[in-house]
Every structure is written in structure tokens, then in C-alpha cells.
Amino acid sequence: NNQHQSLEMPKKISKILEVSDVTKLLWNQIEKVPLSSAIGRISAENITPYPPGIPTTIKGEEFTKELVAYYINQKEYPNSHILAQDTTLETVLVVK
């Protein structure tokens, strides 16, 4: 029997980009990094797990430790799907 811990969305809202950082997104100043290396980095993509089908990360949002842990846990769930550049969430797009 496969036991999974509860899949609970992070409650702490991470910081959103400053205007100067938004400009970097517009100028394609982005890179792909392993999910585990994304903590403290700014997302350059929207990430939507199903369920619940609501974006949990938007472009310009900081990857927090809690958010990365949520995605790692999400990947372990059966019938879970991720809408992102890399649907396995092995890598994510961040601002350089």
C-alpha cells in the first residue's frame, strides 16, 4: 500500500518581481535550472499542477523552499499532472 503525505499548497506568498526584473523576462534573460536549485530564484514561467488546476507559480514569483518542496511532493502523487515547460519538473525556467 502506497502511503502519501497530505498534498497541501504552501500558504506563504512568495515575493513578486521588481519592475527591473520584469524587464529581464521581456529580454529573454532566462535559464533552465534543476528544480532543487531554484530556491531563491525568480520564476520565468507559470506552473500549474493538476489537481487543483490553479497556477501555483507565476512568472516573476520567487521559488521558496516550501514551494519547491510542494512540487517535489506533487510529483510523487499518482494521477498528478504538471503544466510547465518541463512537465516532469526536473527543471524550471528562472530569471538569470
C-alpha positions as CSV (number, residue, x, y, z in Angstrom):
1,N,0.0,0.0,0.0
2,N,1.5,3.3,-1.1
3,Q,1.2,6.0,1.6
4,H,1.5,9.6,0.6
5,Q,1.6,12.5,3.0
6,S,-1.1,15.2,2.5
7,L,-0.6,17.4,-0.5
8,E,-1.1,20.9,0.8
9,M,-0.4,24.1,-1.1
10,P,2.1,26.5,0.5
11,K,0.4,29.2,2.5
12,K,3.2,31.7,2.5
13,I,3.1,34.0,-0.5
14,S,6.5,34.5,-2.1
15,K,7.8,37.9,-3.3
16,I,7.0,39.1,-6.8
17,L,9.4,40.6,-9.2
18,E,10.6,44.2,-9.1
19,V,9.9,46.1,-12.3
20,S,13.6,45.9,-13.4
21,D,13.4,42.1,-13.1
22,V,10.2,42.0,-15.3
23,T,12.3,43.7,-18.0
24,K,14.7,40.7,-17.9
25,L,11.8,38.4,-18.7
26,L,10.9,40.6,-21.7
27,W,14.5,40.5,-22.9
28,N,14.7,36.7,-22.6
29,Q,17.2,36.7,-19.7
30,I,16.1,33.3,-18.6
31,E,17.8,30.0,-18.0
32,K,16.8,26.4,-17.1
33,V,17.9,25.0,-13.8
34,P,17.2,21.9,-11.7
35,L,14.1,22.3,-9.5
36,S,16.2,21.7,-6.4
37,S,18.4,24.7,-7.4
38,A,15.5,27.1,-7.9
39,I,15.1,28.2,-4.3
40,G,15.5,31.9,-4.1
41,R,15.4,32.3,-7.9
42,I,12.7,34.1,-9.8
43,S,10.4,32.1,-12.0
44,A,10.3,32.8,-15.7
45,E,7.3,30.5,-16.3
46,N,3.9,29.7,-15.0
47,I,3.5,26.3,-13.3
48,T,0.1,24.7,-12.9
49,P,-0.3,21.4,-11.1
50,Y,-3.5,19.3,-11.8
51,P,-5.1,18.8,-9.4
52,P,-6.0,21.5,-8.4
53,G,-5.5,23.1,-11.8
54,I,-4.7,26.6,-10.4
55,P,-1.3,28.2,-11.2
56,T,0.9,27.9,-8.1
57,T,3.8,29.8,-9.6
58,I,3.5,32.7,-12.0
59,K,6.2,34.5,-14.0
60,G,8.1,36.8,-11.7
61,E,7.4,34.9,-8.5
62,E,10.2,33.7,-6.2
63,F,10.7,30.0,-5.7
64,T,10.6,29.4,-1.9
65,K,11.8,26.3,-0.1
66,E,8.1,25.5,0.7
67,L,7.1,25.8,-3.0
68,V,9.9,23.6,-4.2
69,A,9.0,21.0,-1.5
70,Y,5.4,21.2,-2.7
71,Y,6.4,20.5,-6.3
72,I,8.6,17.6,-5.2
73,N,5.7,16.1,-3.2
74,Q,3.3,16.8,-6.1
75,K,5.5,14.7,-8.5
76,E,5.1,11.7,-6.2
77,Y,1.3,11.7,-6.4
78,P,-0.5,9.3,-8.7
79,N,-2.6,10.9,-11.4
80,S,-0.9,14.2,-10.9
81,H,0.0,16.3,-14.0
82,I,2.1,19.5,-14.2
83,L,1.6,22.1,-16.9
84,A,5.0,23.7,-17.2
85,Q,7.9,23.9,-19.8
86,D,9.2,20.7,-18.3
87,T,6.2,18.6,-17.3
88,T,8.4,16.3,-15.2
89,L,9.5,19.4,-13.1
90,E,13.1,18.1,-13.2
91,T,14.0,21.6,-14.4
92,V,12.3,25.0,-14.3
93,L,12.9,28.3,-16.1
94,V,14.2,31.2,-14.0
95,V,15.5,34.7,-14.5
96,K,19.3,34.9,-14.9
